[in-house]
Amino acid sequence: MPWKVSNDRVKLILETIERRMTKEMVDTDNLTIEHIMPQKLTPNWQDMLGDNHEQIHKTWLHTLGNLTLTAYNSDLSNKQFLDKVSLFNKKTNVSLNKYFYDKNVWNKEEIEKRANYLADLAIEIWSR
């Protein structure tokens, strides 16, 4: 199953970045991949993404910039972005999720910014 292989690789990348972001060890065994922009768009998400929401969703859904690690995947589900940020602020100790603390919107531009941020971290980790 290609998604399973891809999913495992993405989790490995995110776990490795997480380990490099903090001196505290986070047990990543119970963490799963969370799509910030959810796999199923609600009307609220459509509004946040704008008129081109279908194309943005199709293009950016499974990209590194839109993915994170959490133990609260079922709690987050298709919730609005600010609800997800609130849960991250209250419950998570995953350093990757500190990125969202000052974000008020999640759209194509923000996903792309986070993708670049994570890519820079990955380059530092895996530089030769």
C-alpha positions in Angstrom: 0.0 0.0 0.0 1.7 3.2 -1.1 0.0 5.4 1.5 1.2 3.2 4.3 4.8 3.4 3.1 4.5 7.1 2.6 2.8 7.5 5.9 5.6 5.6 7.7 8.2 7.8 6.0 6.4 11.0 6.9 6.1 9.9 10.5 9.8 9.1 10.6 10.7 12.6 9.2 8.4 14.4 11.6 9.6 12.3 14.6 13.2 13.0 13.7 12.5 16.8 13.4 10.7 16.6 16.7 13.6 15.0 18.5 16.0 17.7 17.2 13.7 20.5 18.4 13.8 19.7 22.1 16.1 18.3 24.7 13.1 16.6 26.3 12.2 13.2 25.0 8.7 12.8 23.7 7.4 9.3 23.4 6.4 9.2 19.7 5.1 5.7 19.8 1.5 6.9 20.6 1.6 9.8 18.1 -0.1 9.7 14.8 0.0 12.0 11.8 -2.6 14.8 11.9 -3.7 16.8 8.9 -4.0 20.4 10.0 -6.2 21.2 7.1 -8.5 18.1 7.4 -9.0 15.4 4.9 -12.7 16.3 4.6 -13.4 20.0 4.3 -16.2 21.6 6.3 -17.8 24.8 5.2 -15.6 26.7 7.8 -12.5 25.2 6.2 -13.8 26.1 2.7 -14.2 29.7 3.9 -10.7 29.8 5.4 -9.1 28.5 2.2 -11.1 30.8 0.0 -12.7 30.5 -3.5 -10.1 28.0 -4.7 -10.5 25.7 -1.7 -10.9 22.5 -3.8 -7.6 23.0 -5.6 -5.8 24.1 -2.5 -7.1 21.0 -0.6 -6.1 18.7 -3.4 -2.6 20.2 -3.8 -1.6 20.8 -0.2 -3.5 18.1 1.9 -0.8 15.5 2.1 2.2 17.8 2.1 4.7 18.0 4.9 3.6 21.6 5.7 0.1 20.4 6.5 1.1 17.5 8.7 2.1 17.2 12.3 2.2 14.6 15.1 -0.3 14.3 17.9 -1.9 11.9 20.3 -5.2 13.7 19.9 -6.0 12.8 16.3 -9.5 11.7 17.0 -10.2 14.8 19.1 -8.9 17.1 16.3 -10.6 15.5 13.3 -12.3 18.1 11.1 -12.3 20.8 13.8 -11.8 24.4 12.9 -8.2 25.6 12.8 -8.5 27.8 15.9 -10.0 24.8 17.8 -7.0 22.8 16.8 -4.6 25.5 17.9 -6.4 25.8 21.2 -6.0 22.1 21.8 -2.3 22.3 20.9 -1.9 25.2 23.4 -3.6 23.3 26.2 -2.7 19.7 25.8 0.3 19.0 23.6 4.0 18.8 24.5 5.0 18.1 21.0 7.5 20.8 19.9 6.4 20.7 16.3 3.0 22.0 17.4 4.4 25.2 19.0 4.6 26.5 15.5 0.9 27.0 15.5 0.6 29.0 18.7 0.5 32.4 17.1 -1.3 31.4 13.9 -4.9 32.7 13.3 -5.4 31.3 9.8 -4.4 28.2 7.9 -4.4 28.6 4.2 -2.1 27.9 1.2 0.4 30.5 2.1 0.7 29.3 5.7 1.0 25.7 4.7 3.8 26.7 2.2 5.6 28.7 4.9 5.5 25.8 7.3 6.7 23.4 4.6 9.7 25.7 4.0 10.4 25.9 7.7 10.3 22.1 8.1 12.4 21.6 5.0 15.1 23.9 6.4 15.1 21.9 9.6 15.3 18.6 7.6 18.3 20.0 5.6 20.1 20.8 8.9 19.4 17.3 10.2 20.4 15.4 7.1 23.0 17.7 5.7 26.2 16.0 4.5 
